[in-house]
């Protein structure tokens, strides 16, 4: 009763009974912006002035000083005023076949002015790109000074002869058949309406183009003018359109598999997951958010919240060291499932990828994908993301080659010796020339600094004793391991390494294998590999030795999580090893790889709070204050969280792979440079003193 009475006194009637004070507050403006209305002036929302009433309010009553524009501003205001319109109404961007049915009709077409040819003072030909740049049409402008019967056409003729390419315009004219149809069906890299043309009657200029702007077709724009590159380069623009298509299809596939799309927060908090974070200061002294490295913790929380299958195209942020193809912000297709194990997730990913390749590339991909363990990948290819198309399998030949040869390539005690062959050419001289040039190149320098020793290089030449391989010893040459024996002209590479378990993502011989293949492709000696080879890499070590460049989880055990600290041990036996030998524990971790690129990684998670805390405190030996950063997650796990597993696909990488691009920058609208800068908008920028004061920050000058 009191609530309704208060509303009526405020002048609001027929609003019904409100169930909360929050709903009542919607009927009042709580921010007056310096103006305090009288009690009688409070209005109900239904009594706002009409559009006509608002326009009737006189503008001359402004209490601010009159604005006096400069000449340049006057011109800009006049041009802008001329282009202001409530919509584009009958303007068409019809395709060529539609315009052919409108011969003799008057149409208006919006788009960008293309190349122009002034045939004479009275005749001009120009091309007009439609807004989407999916086709272009020839515009014909003819006007004679002595013809005063159509001043609009005369003025249009004057305008089009002086406009720069890429000027946005609306051209109105009559559709006519071309008296001499063009032999070409394309122009400016797009389909041309070659049987019709537009006899221009009028032209409306929507905006100007700077005089210092280069607009030649072959202009290469720097990152500072990324917008012009996207506008003028059909391939760059097409990459973004293809990305949108793949994303749309992925959403449909995920929905067909009954996943629920859920958005998780961007403003998170700092937690030691493994990568460096970006902090976001607040005006509350000493408090800051952190941008998420991934939605990992939120999606695990969702599993405890009754969301059985989650997915999201998530923006992620990592302040990593500069690398050639890394971005500080990126997109990943993130997903998680409850009451499942590794096999369930891998099956869904195979369905997703085979469907995407079929729908978007019209390519059939066989499933299930091949699976090899981390140890097998490192031993056979020297990489945890091998490109199986290359061949060149690595063989362990420890104890099989002569001791003298081992001493020639390494000074370490009891090394492991590995080798592979590479068919560069049938002619030994050509192979020898290739390897000499490579070893003298900048790309080869890291391999000479290998503390385990430099690589051994041999070329198979049947004209020499023992085919030129005598340094390896008679027994080895006569009993070469299957798959390693070289043929005429083949290159053989041998490399020593310490006899210790594999760690990290590659070995020196694996890196050399890739570098040699890349160099041979660049010289045209071997063909560039084609097709797609998908595989799963499984059974990663749960922990790896810490190093100075990787912050890890900041523990004192000398170990860090290979994937992240929420990954579960694979088997019951691995759970036992957590206590006795954590460095030997195998993880329920799986990576999806295609053509030497890791598309994504996932794992079964630790769903037991006690085990998760044990990993933090007793295995990784994280300090108490860092364990406290995960208190929210431990509470969630302790509330009956079900077993769950998930994965994240690097979406930028996936699109680049589908398009055959070497860099993710080619498929990102506004990528950062190698220095993590956006040169278009000039970011990042130095903070001003005012900003520093607002956020209670100061610059350490040391």
Order of alpha helices (4+ residues) and beta strands (2+ residues): alpha-alpha-alpha-alpha-alpha-beta-beta-beta-alpha-beta-beta-beta-alpha-alpha-beta-beta-beta-beta-alpha-beta-beta-alpha-beta-alpha-beta-alpha-beta-alpha-alpha-beta-alpha-beta-alpha-beta-beta-beta-alpha-beta-beta-alpha-alpha-alpha-beta-alpha-alpha
